[in-house]
Amino acid sequence: MDRLARYEAGHYPKEPMKRSCVFKWIGAVAMAMGSDNLCDWLVRLLPPLYKELSDTRRTGGEDLHNLAEEVIELVKGVCGKDVFSSAYSQVCCLAKERTVKRKAQYALEAVANPERNIKRKWRKNKLKRESKKRKTLERRHPSTSATKRIKLMIKRKKP
């Protein structure tokens, strides 16, 4: 379930359907397992909720954020505040460790292979410019569809 929530958050961040189902499932599992069995599984169940609550952009919407908070409160009520706090802090530490590890690996790659790093930066900048062009076209022609906007952009480039 964690993988399903991560996939949707990464590929379709504005569509919260699967993540909300995962959150509801976590709440149902917490209620069904009870406090004795739930304590063993908390570290595996909390990462999607942590990811949603720590996301400052709230791309999934306010409803998804509120649902995550409700499920957190439900789980906290089932297993107890002390057990929940230790499991949640463990999930936070694991997430931070992964982030630090990923940044260190990226920095190491930049030093070890500078040509690849330059190509990556160029590609990222190119995508940023294309996104900016697309957004300005959307503002200029809000009633036309995306395919028509692309055709307009291509026509303008030809002459």
N, C-alpha and C positions, 0 to 999 in steps of 0.2 A: 504494500500500500504506500509505503514511503516513496518507492521508486515512481509510482503512478503520480503522486503529488509533485515530486521533483520534476518529472517530465512535463507535466502541464504548466508548472510555474516557469519553466525555462522556455518552452516552445509556444505556449498560448497563455501568456500572463494575464490577459484581459478576460479570459473565459474561466470563471471560477467553479464550473460545474463539478469536475472530478475532485478538486480539492475539497469542496464542501461535502461531497459524498464521503471522502476519506475522513474528514473531521467528524462527521456524524457516526461513521463506523467506529472510530476510536472511542467516542462517547458511549456507544452501545457495548463495545467490548469491555470498557471500564466498568460499566454497570453490571454486565454479565459475570465478569471474573471475580469481582469482590476484592476486598483489600488484601487478602492473603496472596493470591496469585498475581494480582496486578503489579505488586512491588517488583517482581522479577522481570516484568516486561516493560516497565516505564521508560527505560533508556531507549528502547526500540520504538516506542509509540510516540514519544514527544518531539522528535526532530521536525516533522512537518508543521506542527503547531508553533514550535520555536521559530522556524523560518518565516512563517506568516506574521507572527507578532513582532519579529525584529525588522521586518521589511518596512522602511520608512516611506517608500513611495506608495504603498498600498495599491498596487496595480490590480489586485483582485477585487477591490471595492471595499466599501465600509461594511457591507453585510458579511463578507467573508472574515474580515478582521473581528467583528463582533462575535461571529460563530466560534472562531478560534478561542477568544477570551472565555466564552461560555463553556466550551469543552474543557479548557484548562481549569476553570473553577469546579466543574463536575468531577474531573479526575482528582483534583486536590481534595475535594470532599470525600471521595471514596477511599483514597489511600492514606490520607492524613497529611498535614502540612509539613512535618519534618521529613518524611520519606519523599514527598513530592519535591521539596526544596533541594534535597541532596541530588535527586535524579535530574532535576531541571538544571542545576548548576553543572552537573557532569555533561549534559547535552550542550550547554553553552561553551564549556571548555573544549569539548571535542570540535565544535564548529569553529571556534577561534583558532585552534591548532591547525585545522585543515586550511584555513585562510592564510595563516602565517607560512605554512609549508608551501602552499601554492605560490605565494608571492616570492618566497626565497627561490623556488625552482624557476620562476619566470626571470628573476634577476640573474640567476646562474646561467640560464640559457642565453640571455642577452649578452653576457660576457663571453661565453663559449662559442657562440655562433652569431656574430653581429650582422652578417648579411641576412640571415633568416629573420632576425629581429627588425631590421630595416624594412624588409618586405611585409612583415606583419603590420608594422606601423603605417606603411603606405596603404595597405589594404583597408585597415581600420579607418584611416582618414578618407579614403575614397568612398567607403560606405557612408561615412558621416556626411560628405558632400552630396551624395545621391539622395540621402534621406532629407537633407535640407532643401534640395531642389524639388523633391516630391511634395514636401510640406508647403512650399511656396506656391506650387501649382494647385494644390488642393485649396489654398486660400483664394487664389485668383479665380478658379473655376470650380466652385463647390457643387454645382448641380451635375457636372459631367462625371461619368464613371471613371474608374482607375484606368481602364484600357484606353479610353478616349484621351485621358490626360497624357498617357505615355505616347500615344500617336501624335498629339499636339507637340510634345517635347521633341520627338524625332523630326517632325516637319520643320520646326524652328532651327534645328541643327544643320539641315541639308544645305540651305543656300549659303 
